[in-house]
């Protein structure tokens, strides 16, 4: 499912226009992104938790040449599925 399909499904499920569903989805994505940027967790009970994790700097290899390269440290977004979502997926 892509973003347009999600907007269509949300509009149909909530009985609102596609424009309203699109604005709502954009607002949710923006809010989650801002919270993660600040380092906060976003927990949606039953669905899952979005969080930020730090990845340490490390040495990797260029697969074409085999030469060692330095990979910088960075923050990455993570998602852990909630119990209800995991149960639904495994049915």
N, C-alpha and C positions, 0 to 999 in steps of 0.2 A: 504494500500500500504506500503510495506516495502522498505528498502534502495535499494535492488537489483532491485525491480520493478521500483522505481523512476529513477534509473540509466538507465534502459532499455527504459523508456518513454522519458527521456531527450535525450538519444542518438538518438532515432528515430525522435523526434521533431526537434532537431538541426542538424540532418544528420551528426553526428560525431560518432566515435567509442565508444564502451562501456567503454573502458579503459580511453579515454579522458573525457567522461562524469563522470566517477567515480572520476578521479582526480579533476575535476571541483567541484563536489559536496563536496568532502573532503576539498578542499580549502575554499569553502563557509562556511562550518560548522566550520572550524578552525578559520576563520576570525570573524564570529559572536561570537564564544566562547571567543576569545581574547578580543573583544570589550566589551562584557558583564562582563568579569572578571575585566576590568578596570573601570567598572561602567557606561560605555557609553550606549546609546540607539542605536538600529539598526532599521531604518525605511525604509521599502520598500513600496513606494507609491502604493496604491491600493491593496497591499497584507496584510500588517500589520506591527506591531512594536514589537520588542523584547526589553525587559527592565529588570532591576534588582530591586527587592523590598526587603526591610529588614523586617524580621519577628521577632517580639519581643519574648523574653523568656517567657514561660508560664508554668502553672501547668496542667498536664494531668492526665488521669487515665489509669491504666493497665486494659484492658477489662476482663482479666481472674480473677484477684484477687480483683479489685476495689481499689487497693492501689494507692495513689497519687504519681506521678513521676514528676521530673523537666524536661522540654523540653528546650534545649538551644536555644538561639537566632541564627538566620542564615539568609543568603541571598538566595533568590529564583529567578529563571528565570521566567518571565511572557511573554505571547504573547497576543496581542490584535489585532483581525482581522480588516483589513481595510474595507472601505465601499464597494469596488468592490468585495472583497472576500465574505463578508457577503451577498451581493446581489446575487452572483453566487450560494452560498450554499442554499439560500432560494428560488430559482426558482423551 
